[in-house]
Amino acid sequence: MSAGRPGAGRTDTAALPVAFVPEIPGSKSITNRAALLAAAAAGTTRLLRPLVSEDTLAFREALVDLGARVTAGPRDEYWEITGLGGAPAGRARVWCADAGTAARFLLPFCAAGEGRFLLDGTAQLRARPLRPLADALTSLGATVRTAPGAALPLQMDAAGLHGGEVDLDGSLSSQFLSGLLMAAPLARAPLTIRTRSLVSRPYADMTLALMRHFGADAEETSPGTIEARPGGYAASRLAIEPDASSASYFFAAAVIAGRTVTVPGLGRESLQGDLRFVEVLRRAGARVETTGEATTVTGTGHVRGGFAVDMGEISDTFMTLAAIAPLADAPITIHGVGHARLKESDRVAAVARNLRACGVDTEEGPDRLTVHPGRPVAARIACHRDHRIAMAFSVLGLRVRGALTLDDPDCVGKTFPGFHEELSRFRTRYGIPVGGGGTHRAVHHP
């Protein structure tokens, strides 16, 4: 591709070879939800192709600490989880590591049981909020003692959840609602949850779909009000979809490299809201095809800008768009992502600072980011131990003049341990050099 203005140099996609098919790991969101539901169920569940990463392994170990039995198949091709037939009982210390889903899902699970449970995690996880969930569980009968700021470490004295009605603030994270929902069928009486200002709504829809797969009786009776009835869960069998958030990096790479990427297993019936990211890429000029079996994105090497998009419901992918936005032909504004400031890092601020380090004019507000066209230059990317920052800027590295350097390349192990190898395979397939000449430059690791 020739040098020139951002996005210059179109590629004749009709002459391209067959699509690149990246090996996308299983969905973290589905893996951890399904693992918890299997641990609560009576009987043995088989999860096919679960994600094997730092977050999911921490979650799996926590379930073992709470009494579930987990057997992994060869090369972790499947997990068999023999459940408790309900909530945990007794005493347990639970290490959540960096996994926000572990803290937010296991806390209600423990509250539905009986005994004393101590939950803790890394300094990064201790900085993430828990107050809305702790307050809701207290109102339902649990005794919760948190560290200052309503954070981990946390002690839970549980005697079961009595059901009834509860209001939940969903403006900080949808994980609070998902955690409470999954515990609701374990309560002694029907539980009605009223949530307001819910962010990332598709994750709550995913949770409800998986609960029903495992036999729960739960429904949204009116907008923002969900009722779950007692009855628990039954063991099942579930094939885990490829992770749509992880796939976003390769879909974006296709756009800026003028290539085609296909991800089998991510089709029209996907449970994952983040697959809607491809519709954002369509606005940016990509050709998108979604069938019942797969999603394919074809780029031209040109990124069309000049639009604003609300990514509040798919906020795990806003960084992917922000990272390729400097290559667009006009500014791109992303809004609705204020809650992303409370993730593994303040993602809005971190993305803005890293783009500026690359010489890109970037403006930020409380819940928005505007990225102007530019010619990104070599820089050292501050990952803040955040896997999604590392992966998003690795994609930008395909088109940077010079080399981007990640200060923590290994942080991708949180959700996608093989990411760098897959991106290298994409780069090799299409002759995109590492630190060589031309406009394509890849990320270097220290």
N, C-alpha and C positions, 0 to 999 in steps of 0.2 A: 504494500500500500504506500502510495507516495505521500510525502510530507505536504503540509499546507494548513489551511484553516482547520479548526476542530471539526472532525467529522468528514473532512474532505476525502475523496477517493472511494468511490463506490465499487462494490464487487459484483460481478455477474453471478448471482446465486444459482442460475440455471445450469452453470457449468461446474458447480461444486460436486465433490465426491459425495458418497452416501453420508448420512448424518453421523456425527460423533455421539456415542452413547456412553455417558459417564456412569461410573459405578457409584450411585447415590445410596448412602446407608439408610436404614429404616428411620421412620419418623420418631424423634424423641418424644414429642407430645403424645403420640399414640402408644409408644412403648411404655412410658411411665404410667399413663392412665390405665392401660390394660394390665400392667403388672400389679397395680394396687387392687384393681377389681378382681383379678385372679387370686390375690392373697386373701381377699375378703370372702371369696366364694367357697362353697362346699364342693369338694372334688378337686381334680387335677386338670389344669388348663395347659394347652400347648400354644405358645406364641411363636409363629414362624417368622424368621428373618428380623428379629428385634435389633434395634440399634445397640451396638456395643461401643460405649464411649464412657468418658469419665463420669458424666452425669447419670447415665443409666446404670452403670455398675455401682455407683454410690447408692442409688435408689434400690437396686436389687439387694445389696448387702443390708440396707436398713430394713427391708421386709424380712430378711432372714433373722435379723436381731429381734424382730417383733413376733417371730414364731413360724413364719411361712417356710416351706421347704422348696428350694429351687434347684433343679438339675439342668445343666446346660448340655446341649447336644454337641457333636463334633464341630469344631470351629465356630461355636455359638450359633449354628444355623437355626436352632430353636431353643427355647427355654420351656421347661415343664415346671409349673408352679402348683404345688399342693396347698390349697388355701386353708384358712382357719375356720371357715364356716361362719364367719362373723368378724367382729372387731377383736383386737388383741387384749390380752389380760396378763396381769402380773406386773413385773418391773422390767424396764429396759432402758438402756442408753442408746440413743440413735444419733449416728453421725451423718449429717446431710451433705458434708463437703461443700462444694460450690453450688449445689443444685437447688434453685429456687422452687422447683416442683416438689422436691423432697420435703422441704420445710412446709410448704403451703398445702400439700396433699396429705402428708402423714400426720400433721397436727390434728385435723378433724377425725382422721381414722383412729388415732389414739383416744381422742375425746369420746368416741362412740363406745370404747371398751371400758375396762375396769382395771385400775392400778395406777402406778406412778411411772411416768415416762419423762426422760430428760432428753431434749433435742438440742443439738448444737451444730455449728458449721464453721467454715473458714471466716476470716475477717471480712472478706468480700460479701459473704452471705449474711453475716451479722449486721451489715450496713443496710440491708434491704428490709422494708417495712412489713410488719405483721399485725399492726393494731386492729384494722377492721375485722380480721379473722379472729383474733384473740377476743375481741369484744363480743362478737357473735357467739362464739363457743361458750363464753362466760354466761351469756343470757340463756343458753340452752342447758346449763347445769354443770359445766366443767369448771374446775379451779385452775386458772392459768397464771403463772408467775413468770414474767419476762424480765429481761435486762432493761435498763433505762432506755426509753425510746420505743418500748414495745417491740423489742427485737430479740434474736437469739443471743445467748443461751436461754432456754425456756424449760420450766418444769410444769408438767401437766399432771394433776390429780383427777382421775376420771372415774365416773360412776355411771357412764352411759348418757346418751342424749335423750331428753324427755320429749322432744318433738314440739309441735306448736307452730308459732310464727316468729320470723326473725327478719330484721332489715339489715341489709349489707351494702356498704359503700363499695362500688365496683370501679371507681375512678382511677385507682392506682394500679390494679392488676386484675385480670379475669381469673387468675389462678385462685384467688380467694373463693370466688363462686364455685369454680370447678371442684376444689377440695371439699367444700361444704356439701355440694351436691352429691359427690361420691359417698360421703358418710351418711347422707340422709336416709337411705333404705335400711341402715343399721340402727336407727333410732327406735325408741319404744312406741312411738305414735307418729302419725303423718306429720311431715315438716313442710311448711310453706315458707319459701324464701322470696323476699321482695328485694330486688336490687335496683340501684339507681346509678346513673352515669357510667354504665358498663363499657369498658374499653375492650377491644379485641374480642368482640362478640362471637366470631366463628369458633373460638376455642371452647366456649360454653356449649355451642351446638355440637361440637365434637364429643364433649364429655357426655351429654345426654344420649347421643347415638351409641356410644360405647356402653353406657350403663344399661341401655335397653338390650344391647347385644348379649350382655351377661344376665339378663332376666329381670332387671329392675322395672318398677312401675313408677314412672316419672313423666310429667308433662308440663309444658308452659300453658297455664290456664288463662293468662292474659299477658300483654306485653310487660316484661320485667318481673313477672310473678310465676314461680315454678313450684309445683307441689310434687313431693315424693312420698310414697307410702311404704310402710315397713314390709319386709319380706326378704331382704338380703339379695344375694347373688348366687348364680349357679355356674359351675365350671363350663368353659366353652373352648373353642378353637378359633384362632384369629391369625390371619396373615397381615403383617405390618406393612403398610405402604412405604415407599421411598419418602424421605423427608423433603417436603416442598420448599422449606426455607433453605435447605442445603442445595436443592436443585436450582434455586434462584441465581446462584453465582455462575453456573454454567449456561443458563439461559441468557444472562447478561453478557457473558463472554461471547456467545454466539452473535449478539447484537453488535458489539464493538469490533469484532473480528470479521464480520461479514460471513459467517458460517452457519451451519445448521446443527442443532443439538436436539436429540430426542431422549426423553426419560420414560421408559416403559413403567407401567404400574401406577402412573399418575394420570388418571383419566377423569371423565366427567363425574364419576361417582365418588371422587376423592372426599374424604372427611376433612381435609385440611384447607382452611381458608386462605393460607398463604399461596396456594396455587393461583389465586386471583392476581398475583404479581405479573403473570404473563399478559394480563389485560392492560396493565400499566406499560409494559414493553410494547404492546400493540400501539398505544398512543405515541410511543417514542419511535414508531416507524417499523417495528418488526412485523414479520408475518407469523401468525400463531395458528396452530391446528391442534385441537384437543378432541380426541376420540374416546371411546369407551375404555381403551387400553393404554393410551400414552398421550403425552403432550410434546409437541415439536415447535421449536422457535427457530426462525431463520432471520438473520440480520443482513444488512447491506454494508455494514461498516460505518454507516451514517446514523447519528442519533438525532431525532427530531425533538426539539424543545419547544418552549413557548407555551407551557401549560402549568397548571397547578393541580395537585392531586391530594386528596385526603387519604392517608395511609394508616389511620388510626386502628383500623380493624386488621391490618396486615403489617404491623409495625416492625416485626422481625426482619422484614425485607426492605424497609425504607433506606437502610444503609447501602444496600446493593444498588438501588437507584441513585442515591446521592453520589456514590463512588464513580458512576459512569456519566453523571450529569455534566461534568466539565467538558465532555466531548460533544455535547449537544450544540445545535446551531442557534439556540436561544435559551434564556434562563429557564430553570425548572424550580418550582416551589413545592415543597412537601409540607403538609400541615396535618394537624390532628395527632401529633406524636409526642405530646408533652409527657405522657406516662413513660416513654422510653428513657427519660432522664433517671428513672429509678430501677433500671435493669442492672446487668453486671457492671456497667459504668453509666455515667451520664452520656448516653449515646448521642444526643443532639450536639452537646458541646464538644465531645470527643471527635465526632465526624467533622464538625466545622473547623476545629483546630488543625486536624490533619490535612484537610483540603487547603487551608491557608498555608500550611507548611509546604505544600506542593505548588504554591503560587497561584491558587485559584481563589477568585473573589467570592466570598461566601458570607451570607447574612443569616443570623439566627434570631428567633424570638422564643417566647416561652414554650410554644408548641409547634414551631415551624422552622424550616430551613430553606433558604433560597440559594441555589448554586448557579453561578454565571459561567458562560462558556470561557474556556481558557486553554492554555497549553501546559498541562501539568509537568513539573520538573521533578528530578530526583529529590527524595527526602527520606528521613527516618520516621516511620509510622509508629506512633505511641498506641499500642494495642490496649492498654489498661486491663490486661488479662481477660479481654473480651474477644471471644472466638469470632463473633460476627464482624467486628471491626477488622480483624486480621484477614478474614476471607474476602470481605468487600474490597479492601484496598489491594489485595492480591490480584483481583480482576482488573482494577485500574492499572496495575503494573504492566499489563499486556500492552498498554498504549502510552506509557510514560517515556519521555526523552531522558534517558539515564536509567537508574535503577532505584526502585523503592526498597527500603529495608525495613522489615518488621522487627521491632524490639523484642517480641515474644512469639515467634512462629509456632511454638508448641501449644499455645493456648487453644488451637483448633481442636485439640483432643477432647475438649468438652462435649462436642457433638459430631465431629467429622474427622476422626483420626487420620484418615487417608486423603485429606483434602489436597495437600501439596503435591502428592504423587499423581492424583487425578488431574490437577491443573497442569502439571508438567506433561502428562500424557496428551492433553489437549494441545498444549504448546508445541510438542514434538510432532504431533499429527499434522499440524498446519504450518510448520516451519517458522514459528515465532521464536526468535533467538532470545537467549538469556544474556542481557547486558551487551549484546552485539550491536551492529549497525542497524539503520532503518528506524522506523517509527515505533515498532513493537519492542518493548522492553519488559522483562518479567521481574517479579519481586526477587530480591536477593535476601538470603537469611544470613544473620551474623555468624 
